[in-house]
Amino acid sequence: MLVGVAGASAVLLGAFGAHALRGLLDARHRELWHTAVNYHAWHALALALAVGTGHGRSGRLAVGAFAAGIVLFSGSLYALALGAPPWTGIITPFGGMAFVTGWIALGWSLRSRTD
């Protein structure tokens, strides 16, 4: 269910930005929105990979980290694009670190079981 929500919301927010927000956001805020959607969509796919192939504790960590990264990184960029206070940007790096943690945990969970 988490993977479906992550992927569907990436598509919906991308469409919302392209259509409903057209003409409402300046170039800087459109770029923030685009970056948020891009990372959201790619990490929805990473989340699907982690759910489908991740093993053990590191696989579960990858799932949680990717989900947290989507909320923190993309969520803070969506908020900034819509006019949230600049301090909201303090949240963004935590989402980025969650993405990095997710990738490392996913890699660890996929390592060869023969080692």
DRENMAR-66772 format. One record per residue (C-alpha): residue number from 1; x, y, z. Coordinates in nm, 4 decimals. Layout:
@num NUM px X py Y pz Z
...
//
This chain:
@num 1 px 0.0000 py 0.0000 pz 0.0000
@num 2 px 0.2859 py 0.2374 pz 0.0892
@num 3 px 0.4451 py 0.1905 pz -0.2527
@num 4 px 0.1153 py 0.2578 pz -0.4288
@num 5 px 0.0534 py 0.5751 pz -0.2312
@num 6 px 0.4104 py 0.6970 pz -0.2910
@num 7 px 0.3950 py 0.6363 pz -0.6666
@num 8 px 0.0423 py 0.7660 pz -0.7183
@num 9 px 0.1067 py 1.0796 pz -0.5152
@num 10 px 0.4202 py 1.1521 pz -0.7214
@num 11 px 0.2143 py 1.1361 pz -1.0412
@num 12 px -0.0701 py 1.3424 pz -0.8959
@num 13 px 0.1594 py 1.6094 pz -0.7535
@num 14 px 0.3499 py 1.6247 pz -1.0813
@num 15 px 0.0273 py 1.6790 pz -1.2722
@num 16 px -0.0934 py 1.9304 pz -1.0155
@num 17 px 0.2278 py 2.1292 pz -1.0550
@num 18 px 0.2165 py 2.1170 pz -1.4335
@num 19 px -0.1483 py 2.2159 pz -1.4658
@num 20 px -0.3059 py 2.3697 pz -1.1557
@num 21 px 0.0019 py 2.5683 pz -1.0543
@num 22 px 0.0891 py 2.6846 pz -1.4061
@num 23 px 0.1016 py 3.0611 pz -1.4024
@num 24 px 0.0860 py 3.0769 pz -1.0228
@num 25 px 0.4481 py 2.9955 pz -0.9429
@num 26 px 0.7512 py 3.1930 pz -1.0512
@num 27 px 1.0486 py 3.0161 pz -1.2114
@num 28 px 1.2270 py 2.9551 pz -0.8787
@num 29 px 0.9202 py 2.7989 pz -0.7178
@num 30 px 0.8454 py 2.5883 pz -1.0283
@num 31 px 1.2013 py 2.4524 pz -1.0091
@num 32 px 1.1515 py 2.3624 pz -0.6422
@num 33 px 0.8289 py 2.1814 pz -0.7334
@num 34 px 0.9989 py 1.9986 pz -1.0203
@num 35 px 1.2860 py 1.8867 pz -0.7948
@num 36 px 1.0389 py 1.7647 pz -0.5321
@num 37 px 0.8427 py 1.5616 pz -0.7882
@num 38 px 1.1601 py 1.4204 pz -0.9443
@num 39 px 1.3015 py 1.2935 pz -0.6137
@num 40 px 0.9560 py 1.1795 pz -0.5024
@num 41 px 0.9050 py 0.9665 pz -0.8144
@num 42 px 1.2529 py 0.8132 pz -0.8173
@num 43 px 1.2338 py 0.7269 pz -0.4507
@num 44 px 0.8852 py 0.5793 pz -0.4885
@num 45 px 1.0562 py 0.3343 pz -0.7269
@num 46 px 1.3384 py 0.2798 pz -0.4776
@num 47 px 1.0754 py 0.2155 pz -0.2122
@num 48 px 0.9165 py -0.0477 pz -0.4364
@num 49 px 1.2554 py -0.2118 pz -0.4852
@num 50 px 1.3185 py -0.2117 pz -0.1112
@num 51 px 0.9761 py -0.3605 pz -0.0358
@num 52 px 1.0104 py -0.6226 pz -0.3073
@num 53 px 1.3692 py -0.7329 pz -0.2648
@num 54 px 1.5083 py -0.5974 pz 0.0613
@num 55 px 1.5926 py -0.8535 pz 0.3275
@num 56 px 1.6017 py -0.8420 pz 0.7055
@num 57 px 1.6563 py -0.5431 pz 0.9255
@num 58 px 1.8461 py -0.3483 pz 0.6599
@num 59 px 1.5608 py -0.4015 pz 0.4123
@num 60 px 1.3122 py -0.2659 pz 0.6655
@num 61 px 1.5435 py 0.0277 pz 0.7345
@num 62 px 1.5580 py 0.1021 pz 0.3608
@num 63 px 1.1779 py 0.1054 pz 0.3385
@num 64 px 1.1456 py 0.3415 pz 0.6332
@num 65 px 1.4274 py 0.5659 pz 0.5175
@num 66 px 1.2899 py 0.6021 pz 0.1639
@num 67 px 0.9417 py 0.6793 pz 0.2982
@num 68 px 1.0822 py 0.9335 pz 0.5438
@num 69 px 1.2953 py 1.0881 pz 0.2698
@num 70 px 0.9939 py 1.1386 pz 0.0457
@num 71 px 0.8024 py 1.3110 pz 0.3242
@num 72 px 1.0920 py 1.5223 pz 0.4542
@num 73 px 1.2827 py 1.6073 pz 0.1352
@num 74 px 1.0067 py 1.6312 pz -0.1216
@num 75 px 0.7488 py 1.7478 pz 0.1309
@num 76 px 0.9627 py 2.0395 pz 0.2433
@num 77 px 1.0314 py 2.1396 pz -0.1188
@num 78 px 0.6593 py 2.1218 pz -0.2032
@num 79 px 0.5907 py 2.3442 pz 0.0972
@num 80 px 0.8620 py 2.5933 pz 0.0001
@num 81 px 0.7305 py 2.6066 pz -0.3562
@num 82 px 0.3875 py 2.6937 pz -0.2199
@num 83 px 0.5235 py 2.9765 pz -0.0052
@num 84 px 0.6130 py 2.8159 pz 0.3278
@num 85 px 0.8513 py 3.0188 pz 0.5436
@num 86 px 1.2172 py 2.9891 pz 0.4434
@num 87 px 1.3049 py 2.8057 pz 0.7668
@num 88 px 1.1130 py 2.5090 pz 0.6227
@num 89 px 1.4259 py 2.4455 pz 0.4162
@num 90 px 1.5994 py 2.3284 pz 0.7352
@num 91 px 1.4014 py 2.0044 pz 0.6979
@num 92 px 1.5205 py 1.9273 pz 0.3445
@num 93 px 1.8722 py 1.7958 pz 0.4288
@num 94 px 1.7241 py 1.5506 pz 0.6788
@num 95 px 1.5198 py 1.4060 pz 0.3947
@num 96 px 1.8321 py 1.3896 pz 0.1799
@num 97 px 2.0139 py 1.1988 pz 0.4531
@num 98 px 1.7176 py 0.9630 pz 0.4790
@num 99 px 1.7511 py 0.8944 pz 0.1051
@num 100 px 2.1246 py 0.8237 pz 0.1449
@num 101 px 2.0511 py 0.5953 pz 0.4406
@num 102 px 1.7867 py 0.4151 pz 0.2360
@num 103 px 2.0262 py 0.3496 pz -0.0519
@num 104 px 2.2996 py 0.2203 pz 0.1792
@num 105 px 2.0541 py 0.0018 pz 0.3694
@num 106 px 1.9081 py -0.1308 pz 0.0438
@num 107 px 2.2533 py -0.2150 pz -0.0859
@num 108 px 2.3375 py -0.3894 pz 0.2388
@num 109 px 2.0126 py -0.5880 pz 0.2288
@num 110 px 2.0861 py -0.7056 pz -0.1257
@num 111 px 2.4432 py -0.8200 pz -0.0602
@num 112 px 2.5271 py -1.1767 pz -0.1423
@num 113 px 2.3998 py -1.4264 pz 0.1116
@num 114 px 2.7017 py -1.6512 pz 0.0463
@num 115 px 2.9489 py -1.4172 pz 0.2226
//
